[in-house]
Amino acid sequence: MPAITRSRTRDEPFSERAQFAATEVNARDGNIGVWDFDPQTPEPTPEPTPTPEQTGDRLIVANIHEDASGNDHENENDEYVVFENTGETTLDLSGWTVEDEADNTYHFPDGFELEPGSKVTLYTGSGTDTEAELYWGSDAAIWNNGGDTIYVMDEDGETVVEKTY
């Protein structure tokens, strides 16, 4: 049978109390053990680089029309994505790209800007680009009718929009 021990209770006398108290005082006065604490001024946290959303620049997917009427591969311009600048400043989309899950990639034209509150429709097929309409130039459907993800990357390759439908 194992030996049964009991712990010391507060009521019982502690014969080494005076030595313990003296050791505690010496440690505190000498900054030893838990008393060796030197409060330091914390390093300032660096300011994070603001994201487009934090700076008021925000591009969103306002609409996706992934299922063109009839055969999607024969009606590419009835397949489109509408982007909107909901921010407060003009977005220069030069060097930005739009991609899907299959790595089909569209490059915004150099110098293309989207004013605050403005929308631009990106059609899958061909046509003449304007301030409100852009054309991917694909001869086949891009967006999967059963679901896909729209990725927009800025000129540094950072994802600024990721919209799954």
DRENDOTI-655587 format. One record per atom (N, C-alpha, C): residue in one letter; x, z, y. Coordinates in pm, 1 decimal. Atoms other than C-alpha are relative to their C-alpha. Layout:
% residues N
PT; res; east; up; north
PT; A; X; Z; Y
...
//
This chain:
% residues 165
PT; res; east; up; north
PT; M; 85.6; 0.0; -116.8
PT; M; 0.0; 0.0; 0.0
PT; M; 90.3; 0.0; 123.4
PT; P; -83.7; 6.1; -118.8
PT; P; 146.7; -95.6; 340.3
PT; P; -12.2; 127.0; 83.0
PT; A; 0.3; -118.2; -86.8
PT; A; 241.6; 180.8; 579.4
PT; A; -86.5; -27.7; 120.7
PT; I; 86.0; 14.0; -116.4
PT; I; -6.0; 235.9; 858.1
PT; I; 71.3; 64.9; 116.9
PT; T; -62.2; -55.0; -120.7
PT; T; 141.4; 280.2; 1201.5
PT; T; -102.5; -2.6; 111.2
PT; R; 90.4; 3.0; -114.2
PT; R; -27.6; 351.9; 1525.1
PT; R; 82.0; -16.5; 126.1
PT; S; -72.1; 21.5; -124.9
PT; S; 66.6; 254.3; 1873.3
PT; S; -11.2; 123.9; 87.5
PT; R; -3.3; -113.2; -91.4
PT; R; 153.1; 499.7; 2143.0
PT; R; -115.2; -16.0; 99.1
PT; T; 106.9; 4.3; -99.1
PT; T; -136.1; 583.5; 2372.1
PT; T; 51.6; 55.4; 131.1
PT; R; -41.9; -43.7; -132.9
PT; R; -112.9; 658.0; 2742.5
PT; R; 6.3; 152.0; 11.9
PT; D; 5.8; -145.7; -12.7
PT; D; -192.2; 1023.3; 2690.4
PT; D; 124.7; 68.3; -56.1
PT; E; -113.6; -64.8; 65.4
PT; E; 112.5; 1089.0; 2478.1
PT; E; 118.7; 4.4; 94.9
PT; P; -117.7; -10.4; -86.5
PT; P; 425.1; 1207.7; 2652.5
PT; P; 104.5; -105.0; -39.0
PT; F; -105.2; 99.2; 20.6
PT; F; 703.3; 951.0; 2693.9
PT; F; 129.7; 67.7; 38.6
PT; S; -118.5; -82.3; -22.2
PT; S; 1030.7; 1132.6; 2657.0
PT; S; 105.7; -71.5; 83.6
PT; E; -102.0; 74.8; -73.4
PT; E; 1237.0; 856.6; 2820.7
PT; E; -52.8; -49.2; 136.1
PT; R; 64.0; 47.2; -122.5
PT; R; 1009.9; 816.3; 3125.5
PT; R; 95.4; 3.1; 119.0
PT; A; -90.6; -12.8; -114.7
PT; A; 1271.3; 937.8; 3378.4
PT; A; 107.7; -108.2; -4.6
PT; Q; -103.4; 103.1; 13.2
PT; Q; 1538.1; 701.4; 3243.2
PT; Q; -59.5; -138.9; 24.6
PT; F; 68.1; 127.9; -20.8
PT; F; 1289.4; 414.3; 3239.2
PT; F; -23.9; -23.7; 148.6
PT; A; 27.7; 12.4; -142.7
PT; A; 1187.5; 480.3; 3601.6
PT; A; 127.7; -27.5; 78.0
PT; A; -127.9; 21.0; -69.5
PT; A; 1552.4; 498.6; 3714.1
PT; A; 51.1; -141.7; -23.7
PT; T; -43.4; 137.1; 32.4
PT; T; 1633.1; 172.6; 3535.3
PT; T; -82.6; -101.3; 78.0
PT; E; 87.5; 89.7; -75.3
PT; E; 1334.8; 5.6; 3701.2
PT; E; 41.6; -5.0; 146.7
PT; V; -43.0; -6.0; -140.2
PT; V; 1448.0; 122.9; 4048.0
PT; V; 131.1; -76.8; 17.6
PT; N; -129.1; 70.5; -8.2
PT; N; 1804.0; -3.3; 3983.6
PT; N; -18.6; -151.7; -10.8
PT; A; 24.4; 143.5; 17.6
PT; A; 1675.3; -341.7; 3865.5
PT; A; -63.7; -58.3; 126.1
PT; R; 66.7; 48.3; -120.9
PT; R; 1447.3; -376.8; 4168.6
PT; R; 98.2; -7.4; 115.9
PT; D; -96.8; -3.9; -109.9
PT; D; 1721.9; -273.0; 4413.3
PT; D; 110.5; -104.0; -18.4
PT; G; -108.0; 94.1; 27.3
PT; G; 1974.4; -500.8; 4243.5
PT; G; -47.2; -142.0; -26.3
PT; N; 55.9; 133.1; 25.9
PT; N; 1741.5; -800.9; 4211.7
PT; N; 35.3; -49.9; -139.9
PT; I; -30.0; 30.9; 139.9
PT; I; 1777.0; -798.4; 3833.7
PT; I; -131.9; -21.1; -74.3
PT; G; 118.5; 23.9; 82.4
PT; G; 1526.3; -934.9; 3580.0
PT; G; -112.9; -58.3; 83.1
PT; V; 116.4; 52.3; -71.8
PT; V; 1177.6; -991.6; 3718.6
PT; V; 12.4; 17.1; 150.6
PT; W; -19.3; -19.4; -144.2
PT; W; 1300.2; -867.7; 4057.5
PT; W; 101.0; -98.6; 56.7
PT; D; -92.2; 104.1; -44.9
PT; D; 1549.2; -1155.8; 4075.3
PT; D; -82.9; -121.8; 39.5
PT; F; 91.1; 103.9; -44.4
PT; F; 1294.7; -1362.6; 4258.1
PT; F; 31.2; -33.4; 144.6
PT; D; -32.5; 44.8; -134.3
PT; D; 1392.6; -1564.7; 4559.5
PT; D; -103.9; -104.0; 39.7
PT; P; 102.2; 98.0; -37.9
PT; P; 1085.2; -1722.6; 4712.6
PT; P; 64.2; -111.3; 81.7
PT; Q; -56.8; 116.2; -67.7
PT; Q; 1174.1; -2072.7; 4823.2
PT; Q; -110.9; -77.1; 67.8
PT; T; 94.6; 87.3; -67.0
PT; T; 1006.7; -2299.5; 5064.5
PT; T; -16.1; -124.3; -86.7
PT; P; 18.2; 115.7; 86.7
PT; P; 850.9; -2569.9; 4850.7
PT; P; 38.2; -129.0; 72.8
PT; E; -32.3; 132.0; -54.9
PT; E; 974.5; -2924.4; 4900.4
PT; E; -130.7; -66.9; 40.4
PT; P; 124.6; 67.8; -37.2
PT; P; 718.0; -3123.6; 5091.9
PT; P; -28.9; -113.9; -98.3
PT; T; 40.9; 108.1; 88.4
PT; T; 522.6; -3359.4; 4872.8
PT; T; 5.2; -130.3; 78.3
PT; P; -6.1; 125.6; -73.8
PT; P; 603.4; -3716.5; 4971.8
PT; P; -138.1; -62.5; 11.3
PT; E; 127.5; 67.3; -20.8
PT; E; 315.5; -3911.0; 5115.1
PT; E; -8.2; -118.9; -94.5
PT; P; 11.5; 114.8; 90.0
PT; P; 186.3; -4155.2; 4853.4
PT; P; -22.6; -128.6; 79.0
PT; T; 26.2; 129.3; -61.1
PT; T; 179.8; -4523.3; 4935.2
PT; T; -149.5; -24.8; -7.9
PT; P; 145.0; 17.3; 4.6
PT; P; -177.9; -4590.7; 5035.3
PT; P; -38.1; -124.3; -79.4
PT; T; 53.6; 114.8; 71.8
PT; T; -378.6; -4819.1; 4809.7
PT; T; -90.2; -76.5; 95.4
PT; P; 91.6; 72.9; -88.9
PT; P; -596.9; -5091.6; 4959.8
PT; P; -127.5; 78.5; 29.2
PT; E; 121.5; -77.3; -21.2
PT; E; -897.7; -4862.7; 4909.9
PT; E; 23.0; 110.0; 102.8
PT; Q; -27.9; -109.5; -91.5
PT; Q; -729.9; -4580.1; 5101.1
PT; Q; 22.8; -49.5; 142.3
PT; T; -26.0; 51.0; -133.8
PT; T; -633.3; -4801.8; 5393.6
PT; T; -121.9; -70.0; 58.0
PT; G; 119.5; 66.3; -49.1
PT; G; -984.4; -4939.9; 5427.4
PT; G; -6.8; -144.6; -44.5
PT; D; 1.3; 136.5; 50.9
PT; D; -886.9; -5273.3; 5268.4
PT; D; -53.0; 5.9; -141.9
PT; R; 59.1; -10.2; 132.8
PT; R; -1108.1; -5325.2; 4969.1
PT; R; -63.3; -131.1; -39.3
PT; L; 57.1; 120.0; 58.2
PT; L; -1179.0; -5632.2; 4762.9
PT; L; -80.2; 43.0; -121.2
PT; I; 83.3; -33.7; 114.9
PT; I; -1465.9; -5600.1; 4516.8
PT; I; -57.3; -127.3; -60.1
PT; V; 77.3; 107.3; 63.0
PT; V; -1643.7; -5824.3; 4267.8
PT; V; -144.9; 26.6; 37.6
PT; A; 137.9; -17.3; -46.1
PT; A; -1982.3; -5867.5; 4433.9
PT; A; -99.4; -58.9; -99.6
PT; N; 89.5; 64.4; 96.0
PT; N; -2127.7; -6093.5; 4163.0
PT; N; 83.3; -79.7; -99.3
PT; I; -60.6; 85.5; 101.6
PT; I; -2031.2; -6263.8; 3839.6
PT; I; -113.2; -80.0; -64.8
PT; H; 95.7; 87.7; 68.5
PT; H; -2223.5; -6561.8; 3703.1
PT; H; 77.9; -69.6; -110.5
PT; E; -84.8; 46.1; 109.5
PT; E; -2054.9; -6609.0; 3367.7
PT; E; -67.2; -100.4; -91.8
PT; D; 73.0; 87.0; 92.4
PT; D; -2326.7; -6806.3; 3188.5
PT; D; -63.0; -115.7; 76.4
PT; A; 49.2; 118.6; -69.7
PT; A; -2364.3; -7149.7; 3340.9
PT; A; -119.9; -59.1; -73.5
PT; S; 113.9; 67.9; 62.0
PT; S; -2682.9; -7345.2; 3277.7
PT; S; 50.8; -107.1; -95.0
PT; G; -40.0; 101.1; 98.0
PT; G; -2657.8; -7564.6; 2972.4
PT; G; 131.7; 36.6; -65.1
PT; N; -130.6; -20.2; 62.5
PT; N; -2316.6; -7608.6; 2812.2
PT; N; 99.4; 45.0; 107.5
PT; D; -92.5; -56.0; -99.9
PT; D; -2070.7; -7388.3; 3001.7
PT; D; 118.4; -92.2; 26.0
PT; H; -118.3; 85.7; -13.6
PT; H; -1786.5; -7635.6; 2937.6
PT; H; -31.2; -131.7; 70.5
PT; E; 38.9; 123.2; -70.4
PT; E; -1984.3; -7917.0; 3103.5
PT; E; -58.0; 29.8; 137.8
PT; N; 59.7; -39.8; -127.5
PT; N; -2111.5; -7719.0; 3403.9
PT; N; 83.7; 111.5; 61.7
PT; E; -94.1; -103.3; -44.0
PT; E; -1802.7; -7531.9; 3526.7
PT; E; -33.1; 59.2; 136.3
PT; N; 27.2; -53.1; -133.4
PT; N; -1927.1; -7496.4; 3883.8
PT; N; -126.2; 86.2; 6.5
PT; D; 108.2; -97.5; 5.0
PT; D; -2227.1; -7294.3; 3769.7
PT; D; 52.1; 130.1; -61.6
PT; E; -67.9; -121.6; 44.6
PT; E; -1977.1; -7037.0; 3643.9
PT; E; 89.2; 42.3; 117.0
PT; Y; -74.1; -40.9; -120.0
PT; Y; -1835.1; -6830.9; 3929.6
PT; Y; 5.4; 150.8; 13.7
PT; V; -15.2; -140.7; -37.1
PT; V; -1722.3; -6496.3; 4065.7
PT; V; -3.3; 5.4; 152.2
PT; V; 6.2; -20.1; -144.7
PT; V; -1805.9; -6374.0; 4415.3
PT; V; 79.0; 126.1; 33.6
PT; F; -79.7; -113.0; -48.1
PT; F; -1550.8; -6150.3; 4587.4
PT; F; -42.5; 32.7; 142.0
PT; E; 36.8; -43.2; -134.5
PT; E; -1624.9; -5945.2; 4897.6
PT; E; 104.5; 96.9; 52.5
PT; N; -87.3; -93.6; -69.6
PT; N; -1398.8; -5771.1; 5147.9
PT; N; -88.6; 105.6; 64.0
PT; T; 82.6; -108.7; -53.5
PT; T; -1574.9; -5438.2; 5204.3
PT; T; 80.3; 90.4; 92.7
PT; G; -85.8; -80.3; -86.2
PT; G; -1284.3; -5305.7; 5408.3
PT; G; -22.3; -29.9; 146.5
PT; E; 11.9; 11.9; -145.2
PT; E; -1230.7; -5290.9; 5780.7
PT; E; 102.7; -94.8; 60.0
PT; T; -102.9; 90.9; -49.0
PT; T; -937.0; -5530.1; 5806.4
PT; T; 0.7; -127.5; -83.5
PT; T; -11.1; 127.5; 69.4
PT; T; -868.7; -5889.2; 5711.0
PT; T; 98.2; 13.3; -115.7
PT; L; -87.3; -0.1; 116.7
PT; L; -720.9; -5930.5; 5363.0
PT; L; 69.6; -135.0; -11.2
PT; D; -77.2; 121.5; 25.4
PT; D; -443.0; -6185.6; 5327.3
PT; D; 21.1; -6.8; -150.4
PT; L; -4.4; 9.7; 145.3
PT; L; -482.2; -6296.9; 4965.6
PT; L; 108.0; -96.8; -48.1
PT; S; -112.4; 86.0; 38.7
PT; S; -172.8; -6519.2; 4967.0
PT; S; 79.8; 68.4; -110.3
PT; G; -78.6; -54.6; 109.8
PT; G; 11.3; -6467.5; 4639.7
PT; G; -80.8; 83.2; -98.2
PT; W; 85.2; -76.2; 90.3
PT; W; -282.0; -6285.4; 4478.3
PT; W; -49.3; -91.4; -111.4
PT; T; 50.5; 77.5; 112.6
PT; T; -414.7; -6394.1; 4139.9
PT; T; -126.9; 63.4; -55.9
PT; V; 117.5; -43.9; 74.1
PT; V; -736.3; -6371.8; 3939.7
PT; V; 26.2; -38.2; -145.0
PT; E; -22.1; 26.8; 142.2
PT; E; -712.9; -6342.8; 3561.2
PT; E; -115.9; 52.7; -81.8
PT; D; 95.9; -53.1; 96.1
PT; D; -935.8; -6288.8; 3261.3
PT; D; 76.2; 60.7; -117.1
PT; E; -64.6; -63.6; 115.0
PT; E; -865.8; -6117.7; 2927.8
PT; E; 86.7; -96.7; -80.5
PT; A; -76.7; 100.5; 74.7
PT; A; -729.7; -6446.6; 2782.9
PT; A; 118.4; -51.8; 81.3
PT; D; -112.3; 36.2; -87.7
PT; D; -467.9; -6468.9; 3062.9
PT; D; -15.9; -134.6; 70.5
PT; N; 22.3; 114.6; -88.5
PT; N; -629.5; -6766.0; 3236.4
PT; N; 25.9; 51.0; 140.6
PT; T; -43.4; -49.6; -130.5
PT; T; -484.8; -6739.5; 3587.0
PT; T; -32.0; -98.5; 111.8
PT; Y; 26.6; 75.4; -122.9
PT; Y; -602.1; -6860.2; 3928.1
PT; Y; 86.3; 61.0; 109.3
PT; H; -81.9; -45.2; -112.3
PT; H; -373.7; -6838.0; 4233.5
PT; H; -73.6; -30.8; 130.5
PT; F; 60.1; 23.3; -131.5
PT; F; -529.3; -6787.8; 4576.8
PT; F; 93.7; -90.0; 80.2
PT; P; -84.8; 88.6; -80.9
PT; P; -407.2; -7055.5; 4819.6
PT; P; 81.8; 78.9; 102.7
PT; D; -81.7; -62.2; -104.9
PT; D; -124.3; -6962.2; 5056.5
PT; D; -76.5; -1.5; 131.2
PT; G; 66.4; -9.9; -130.2
PT; G; -262.9; -6841.6; 5387.1
PT; G; -148.6; 31.2; -9.7
PT; F; 143.1; -28.2; 11.8
PT; F; -608.6; -6762.3; 5245.1
PT; F; -26.5; 144.0; 41.6
PT; E; 37.0; -131.4; -51.1
PT; E; -761.6; -6470.4; 5434.3
PT; E; -149.5; 20.4; -13.2
PT; L; 140.9; -35.2; 11.2
PT; L; -1090.3; -6289.8; 5382.8
PT; L; -30.0; 107.6; 103.7
PT; E; 35.1; -89.7; -110.6
PT; E; -1240.5; -6128.6; 5690.7
PT; E; -83.4; 118.6; -49.9
PT; P; 83.0; -114.9; 38.2
PT; P; -1406.8; -5784.7; 5676.0
PT; P; -146.7; -41.0; -12.2
PT; G; 141.2; 30.5; 21.9
PT; G; -1758.8; -5813.7; 5534.7
PT; G; -25.2; -139.6; -54.3
PT; S; 16.9; 137.9; 47.7
PT; S; -1697.7; -6171.3; 5417.6
PT; S; 8.3; -7.1; -151.4
PT; K; -2.6; 27.2; 143.0
PT; K; -1747.6; -6313.2; 5070.2
PT; K; 61.2; -136.7; -23.1
PT; V; -50.1; 130.1; 43.2
PT; V; -1576.7; -6594.8; 4885.3
PT; V; -41.7; -17.3; -145.4
PT; T; 40.6; 31.3; 136.7
PT; T; -1707.3; -6762.5; 4570.4
PT; T; 108.9; -83.2; -64.2
PT; L; -101.3; 71.9; 76.6
PT; L; -1450.0; -6871.8; 4313.7
PT; L; -70.9; -68.9; -116.2
PT; Y; 63.2; 79.6; 104.4
PT; Y; -1597.5; -7153.6; 4104.7
PT; Y; 103.9; -37.7; -104.5
PT; T; -90.7; 33.7; 108.7
PT; T; -1445.2; -7231.9; 3766.2
PT; T; 43.7; -146.5; 7.2
PT; G; -28.8; 143.9; -0.2
PT; G; -1461.6; -7611.8; 3814.5
PT; G; 79.7; -46.6; 119.4
PT; S; -76.6; 63.5; -107.8
PT; S; -1327.6; -7848.1; 4078.2
PT; S; -85.5; -24.1; 122.1
PT; G; 66.0; 24.8; -126.8
PT; G; -1413.7; -7904.1; 4441.7
PT; G; 100.5; 15.4; 111.7
PT; T; -86.0; -13.9; -117.0
PT; T; -1276.0; -7874.5; 4793.7
PT; T; -11.4; 142.6; 52.5
PT; D; -1.7; -138.7; -48.4
PT; D; -1170.3; -7525.0; 4903.4
PT; D; -45.8; 8.2; 145.2
PT; T; 40.1; -31.9; -136.8
PT; T; -1332.1; -7380.2; 5215.6
PT; T; 25.2; 149.5; 21.0
PT; E; -13.8; -144.0; -24.9
PT; E; -1334.8; -7032.8; 5374.7
PT; E; -91.3; 82.1; -90.2
PT; A; 97.7; -73.4; 79.5
PT; A; -1632.3; -6937.5; 5155.2
PT; A; -4.7; -44.5; -145.9
PT; E; 2.6; 51.9; 136.4
PT; E; -1570.9; -7144.8; 4840.1
PT; E; 139.9; -42.3; -43.1
PT; L; -128.0; 38.5; 58.9
PT; L; -1263.6; -7175.7; 4620.5
PT; L; -26.9; -55.6; -139.0
PT; Y; 19.2; 65.9; 128.9
PT; Y; -1221.3; -7385.2; 4305.3
PT; Y; 122.1; 20.4; -88.4
PT; W; -103.7; -27.8; 98.8
PT; W; -1020.1; -7287.7; 3996.4
PT; W; 64.1; -129.7; -48.3
PT; G; -50.7; 128.6; 47.1
PT; G; -988.7; -7650.9; 3885.4
PT; G; 5.2; -10.1; -151.5
PT; S; -0.8; 2.1; 146.1
PT; S; -1055.1; -7576.6; 3518.8
PT; S; -101.6; -101.2; -51.9
PT; D; 95.0; 93.3; 61.7
PT; D; -1217.4; -7835.7; 3293.4
PT; D; -72.3; 66.1; -117.9
PT; A; 69.9; -76.5; 102.9
PT; A; -1347.8; -7561.9; 3061.9
PT; A; -41.9; 134.0; 58.1
PT; A; 47.6; -131.2; -44.6
PT; A; -1535.4; -7234.8; 3100.8
PT; A; 113.6; 102.5; -8.5
PT; I; -100.3; -107.3; -3.1
PT; I; -1323.9; -6929.2; 3185.8
PT; I; -63.0; 130.7; -47.2
PT; W; 60.2; -132.2; 21.0
PT; W; -1559.8; -6631.1; 3175.0
PT; W; -86.6; 0.8; -124.6
PT; N; 74.2; -11.4; 125.3
PT; N; -1693.2; -6524.9; 2836.3
PT; N; -140.8; 51.7; 25.9
PT; N; 139.1; -41.4; -19.5
PT; N; -2072.1; -6500.9; 2825.2
PT; N; -28.5; 137.6; -59.1
PT; G; 23.9; -127.4; 66.2
PT; G; -2055.1; -6199.7; 2592.2
PT; G; 76.1; 116.5; 59.8
PT; G; -75.7; -107.1; -64.3
PT; G; -1829.9; -5999.3; 2823.7
PT; G; 146.0; -36.6; 16.9
PT; D; -139.4; 30.5; -33.5
PT; D; -1486.5; -6022.1; 2980.7
PT; D; 42.0; 101.3; 105.7
PT; T; -48.3; -84.5; -108.7
PT; T; -1271.5; -5846.0; 3238.9
PT; T; 63.1; -88.6; 105.6
PT; I; -56.4; 70.6; -114.7
PT; I; -1186.5; -5979.8; 3582.6
PT; I; 110.5; 88.8; 55.8
PT; Y; -113.7; -71.9; -57.8
PT; Y; -842.3; -5874.8; 3704.9
PT; Y; 43.1; -74.6; 125.6
PT; V; -58.2; 57.8; -120.6
PT; V; -719.0; -5933.7; 4058.5
PT; V; 129.2; 76.3; 26.3
PT; M; -129.9; -59.7; -26.0
PT; M; -349.6; -5873.1; 4121.8
PT; M; 49.5; -44.9; 137.5
PT; D; -56.3; 34.6; -129.7
PT; D; -180.4; -5859.4; 4459.6
PT; D; 133.5; -72.2; -17.7
PT; E; -125.2; 76.7; 4.7
PT; E; 143.1; -6039.2; 4549.1
PT; E; 113.0; 73.2; -72.2
PT; D; -100.9; -78.1; 72.2
PT; D; 343.6; -5755.1; 4387.2
PT; D; -34.8; 18.6; -147.3
PT; G; 41.3; -11.6; 138.9
PT; G; 156.3; -5786.4; 4057.9
PT; G; -78.0; 127.0; -30.1
PT; E; 76.9; -122.5; 18.4
PT; E; -35.5; -5461.9; 4112.9
PT; E; -148.8; -35.6; -12.5
PT; T; 142.8; 24.1; 17.3
PT; T; -396.5; -5460.5; 3986.4
PT; T; -76.4; 68.7; 111.6
PT; V; 80.8; -55.9; -108.5
PT; V; -630.1; -5415.6; 4282.2
PT; V; -148.3; -2.5; -33.7
PT; V; 138.5; 4.2; 47.5
PT; V; -953.8; -5506.2; 4105.3
PT; V; 5.6; -16.0; -150.9
PT; E; 19.0; 15.6; 143.7
PT; E; -1047.9; -5457.8; 3741.9
PT; E; -147.2; 23.3; -26.4
PT; K; 144.9; -7.3; 18.0
PT; K; -1410.9; -5533.6; 3665.3
PT; K; -35.3; -56.5; -136.1
PT; T; 45.5; 42.2; 132.0
PT; T; -1545.9; -5545.3; 3310.9
PT; T; -150.8; -18.7; 4.8
PT; Y; 144.0; 23.7; 6.3
PT; Y; -1887.0; -5694.5; 3249.9
PT; Y; -42.3; -23.3; -143.3
//
